[in-house]
Amino acid sequence: MHPVPSPYLVPFDGSFRLADAPQAPPVDAPSEKKLEDHLDDLNEELADLQRVLYAHNRYALLLVFQAMDAAGKDGTIRKVLRGTNPAGCQVFSFKKPSSEELDHDFLWRVARRLPERGRIGVFNRSHYEEVLVVRVHPEYLAGQNLPVAEPGTEAFWSRRLSAIETWERHLADTGTVVVKFFLNVSREEQRQRFLARLDEPDKNWKFNVGDVEERRHWDAYMDAYEAALSATSRPWAPWYAVPADDKDYMRATVAGIVVDTLKSLPLAYPPVAESDRARFAEMRALLEAQGG
């Protein structure tokens, strides 16, 4: 697989610096109306590509979404996949691990949710939580009963990132196309969105006191994201750090990358066997003779 070219593609050489990644769209970005129209077109194109992906049955597409709270993961997933066949999509959200999940390695619970060939899978948060929130809160490692003497060291996180890189390479080698999105929202925009959740009654249900408390760890999260993206953005599983302060621009950008990724694959409807094709005329005559 060749990653889709984009100004937001995280380089593969470990040189990514989150401080240099834009959080707002470029000054010459299209208007809101043009972005909405473009997204509509992309939705139609994605629906067509999904049908070919399903019929071809050689590839699966896994879309990974990571972001700080209020960056717009849920809305982006909903808007980007609008118009696709729900039977061909699988969306999973990974939160606090269960006791059963803690009794396995950290990749076990996500490996169980991988999409089958022909389908689009979405991870709303993912295995990367284990090198993001757990890195910011290493006390969570105590519940994992790890056999290592000193979990939480730099060497520990390096090995865990290496395990993710190797696992994603295995997925790519066996037909799962992995595309990862970091929705890069600014701290100020997040603050404004939290305030909107308090001010607007129909958004009150989204407000979580814990999300605000996590803002105290903003810098630690940024360090963890930079380390994760730098270590695991590879040609077989690229990261895209997409500006998230403008939702319309973000959604159109993500949808464009998804569509272009599918278009880059050698997808085609499976050919009909000559033995079956030879009987088409016979079957047509039989159906026409049956009338209504």
C-alpha positions in Angstrom: 0.0 0.0 0.0 1.1 3.5 -0.8 -0.2 6.1 1.7 -2.4 8.8 0.3 -0.4 12.0 -0.1 -1.6 14.7 2.3 -0.1 17.7 4.0 -1.2 16.0 7.2 0.6 12.7 6.7 2.9 12.1 9.6 6.4 11.4 8.3 7.8 7.8 8.6 11.3 8.8 9.8 10.4 9.8 13.3 10.8 13.5 12.7 7.2 14.4 13.5 6.8 17.3 16.0 3.3 17.9 17.2 4.0 21.6 17.9 4.4 22.1 14.2 1.2 20.4 13.2 -1.7 22.8 12.4 -4.9 22.7 14.4 -6.8 25.2 12.3 -7.5 24.9 8.5 -5.4 26.8 6.0 -6.5 30.4 5.3 -7.6 29.4 1.8 -9.8 26.6 2.9 -13.2 26.3 1.1 -16.3 27.8 2.6 -18.5 25.8 4.9 -21.0 25.3 2.1 -18.4 24.0 -0.3 -17.0 21.7 2.3 -20.5 20.3 3.1 -21.1 19.7 -0.7 -17.7 18.1 -1.1 -18.4 15.8 1.8 -21.7 14.8 0.2 -19.9 13.8 -2.9 -17.3 11.9 -1.0 -20.1 10.0 0.9 -21.5 8.8 -2.4 -18.1 7.8 -3.7 -17.3 5.9 -0.5 -20.6 4.1 -0.7 -19.7 2.9 -4.2 -16.2 1.9 -3.1 -17.6 0.0 -0.1 -19.7 -2.2 -2.4 -16.6 -3.1 -4.5 -14.6 -3.7 -1.3 -17.2 -6.2 -0.1 -17.5 -8.0 -3.4 -13.8 -8.2 -4.0 -13.3 -9.7 -0.5 -9.5 -9.5 -0.4 -9.0 -6.5 1.8 -10.4 -5.1 5.0 -10.1 -1.4 5.9 -9.4 -0.4 9.5 -9.9 3.3 10.4 -8.4 4.3 13.8 -9.4 7.5 15.5 -7.6 9.1 18.4 -7.9 12.5 19.8 -8.3 14.6 22.9 -11.8 14.8 24.3 -14.3 17.0 22.3 -12.1 16.9 19.2 -15.1 15.4 17.3 -14.4 11.7 16.8 -18.0 10.5 17.1 -19.3 13.2 14.7 -16.5 12.6 12.2 -17.1 8.9 12.1 -20.9 9.4 11.7 -20.5 12.0 8.9 -17.7 10.2 7.0 -19.5 6.9 6.9 -22.9 8.4 6.2 -24.4 6.6 3.2 -22.4 3.4 3.6 -24.1 0.1 4.2 -24.2 -0.5 7.9 -24.0 -4.3 7.3 -20.5 -3.7 5.9 -19.2 -1.5 8.8 -18.2 -2.3 12.3 -17.5 0.5 14.9 -16.0 -0.3 18.3 -15.1 2.0 21.1 -12.5 1.0 23.6 -12.7 2.4 27.1 -11.7 1.0 30.5 -10.6 -2.6 30.0 -12.6 -5.4 31.7 -11.1 -7.9 34.1 -11.0 -10.5 31.3 -9.2 -8.1 29.0 -6.7 -7.3 31.7 -5.8 -11.0 31.9 -4.6 -10.9 28.3 -1.9 -8.9 26.5 -2.9 -5.3 25.6 -3.5 -6.1 22.0 -5.9 -8.9 22.6 -9.1 -6.9 23.0 -8.6 -5.0 19.8 -7.5 -8.0 17.8 -10.8 -9.6 18.5 -12.6 -6.6 16.9 -10.7 -6.5 13.6 -12.9 -6.2 10.5 -13.3 -9.2 8.3 -12.2 -9.0 4.6 -14.6 -7.0 2.6 -15.6 -4.8 5.6 -14.8 -1.4 7.0 -13.8 -1.4 10.7 -13.6 1.7 12.9 -11.8 1.9 16.2 -13.1 5.0 18.2 -10.1 5.0 20.5 -8.0 1.9 20.1 -4.9 0.0 21.2 -3.2 3.4 21.3 -4.9 4.1 24.6 -2.2 1.8 26.0 0.5 4.3 25.1 -1.5 7.4 25.6 -3.8 7.5 28.6 -1.8 4.7 30.3 1.4 6.5 29.7 0.0 9.7 31.2 -1.4 7.7 34.1 1.1 4.8 34.6 -0.6 3.8 37.8 -3.1 2.0 35.5 -0.4 -0.5 34.8 -0.7 -2.0 38.2 -4.0 -3.6 37.2 -2.4 -5.3 34.2 -0.3 -7.8 36.4 2.6 -7.5 34.0 5.6 -9.8 34.6 8.1 -7.0 34.0 10.0 -5.7 37.0 9.7 -2.0 36.2 6.7 -1.2 33.9 6.4 2.4 32.8 10.0 3.1 32.0 11.1 4.6 28.7 12.3 1.2 27.6 8.9 -0.2 28.5 7.0 2.3 26.3 9.5 1.8 23.5 8.8 -1.9 23.5 5.1 -1.4 23.6 5.2 1.0 20.6 7.4 -1.5 18.8 4.8 -4.2 19.4 2.2 -2.0 17.9 4.3 -1.3 14.9 5.0 -5.0 14.3 1.4 -6.0 14.8 0.2 -3.4 12.3 2.7 -4.6 9.8 1.3 -8.1 10.2 -2.2 -6.8 9.6 -1.1 -5.0 6.4 0.7 -8.1 5.2 -2.5 -10.1 5.5 -4.9 -7.8 3.9 -6.0 -5.3 6.5 -5.4 -1.7 5.4 -4.8 0.4 8.4 -5.3 4.2 8.3 -5.0 6.2 11.5 -6.3 9.7 12.2 -5.2 12.0 15.1 -7.8 14.8 15.2 -5.6 17.6 16.3 -7.8 20.0 18.4 -6.3 23.0 20.2 -6.5 23.4 23.9 -8.5 26.6 23.5 -11.0 25.1 21.1 -11.5 22.2 23.5 -12.3 24.7 26.2 -14.9 26.4 24.1 -16.5 23.1 23.2 -16.7 22.1 26.9 -18.3 25.4 27.7 -20.9 24.8 24.9 -21.7 21.5 26.5 -22.5 23.4 29.7 -24.4 26.2 28.0 -26.6 24.2 25.6 -29.1 21.9 27.3 -29.1 19.3 24.4 -25.3 19.0 24.9 -25.4 18.7 28.7 -25.3 14.9 28.5 -21.9 15.0 26.8 -20.3 16.9 29.7 -18.0 14.8 31.9 -16.2 16.3 34.9 -13.3 13.9 34.3 -12.7 15.3 30.8 -12.1 18.8 32.3 -9.8 17.4 35.0 -7.7 15.7 32.3 -6.9 19.1 30.8 -4.4 19.4 33.6 -2.3 16.8 31.9 -2.5 18.4 28.4 1.3 18.7 28.0 1.8 15.1 29.0 -0.8 14.0 26.5 0.9 16.0 23.8 4.2 14.3 24.6 2.6 10.9 24.5 0.8 11.6 21.2 4.0 12.9 19.6 5.9 9.8 20.7 3.2 7.4 19.5 2.7 9.0 16.1 6.5 9.3 15.5 7.1 5.7 16.4 4.2 4.1 14.5 3.5 6.2 11.4 4.7 3.8 8.7 3.9 3.3 5.0 1.8 0.2 5.9 -0.1 2.0 8.7 0.1 5.8 8.2 -1.0 8.4 10.7 -2.7 11.6 9.6 -2.6 14.5 12.0 -5.7 16.4 10.8 -6.6 19.9 12.0 -9.7 19.6 14.2 -10.6 23.2 15.2 -13.0 23.4 12.2 -15.2 20.3 12.1 -16.4 20.8 8.5 -12.8 21.0 7.2 -11.7 18.0 9.4 -14.6 15.8 8.2 -14.0 16.5 4.5 -10.3 15.9 4.9 -10.8 12.6 6.7 -13.4 11.5 4.1 -11.1 12.4 1.2 -8.2 10.3 2.7 -10.5 7.3 3.2 -11.9 7.5 -0.3 -8.4 8.0 -1.9 -7.1 5.0 0.2 -9.8 2.7 -1.2 -9.2 4.0 -4.7 -5.5 3.2 -4.4 -6.4 -0.5 -3.9 -6.7 -2.9 -6.8 -10.4 -3.5 -6.1 -12.7 -5.0 -8.7 -16.0 -6.9 -8.8 -15.1 -10.6 -9.1 -15.4 -12.0 -12.7 -18.3 -14.4 -13.5 -17.2 -17.9 -14.4 -17.5 -18.7 -18.1 -19.7 -21.7 -17.2 -22.1 -19.4 -15.4 -22.0 -16.7 -18.1 -22.9 -19.3 -20.7 -26.2 -20.0 -18.9 -27.2 -16.3 -18.6 -29.1 -16.4 -21.9 -30.9 -19.6 -20.8 -31.8 -18.1 -17.4 -33.0 -14.9 -19.0 -35.3 -16.8 -21.3 -36.6 -18.8 -18.4 -37.3 -15.7 -16.3 -39.0 -13.9 -19.2 -41.2 -16.9 -19.9 -42.4 -17.0 -16.4 -44.0 -13.6 -16.8 -45.4 -11.8 -13.7 
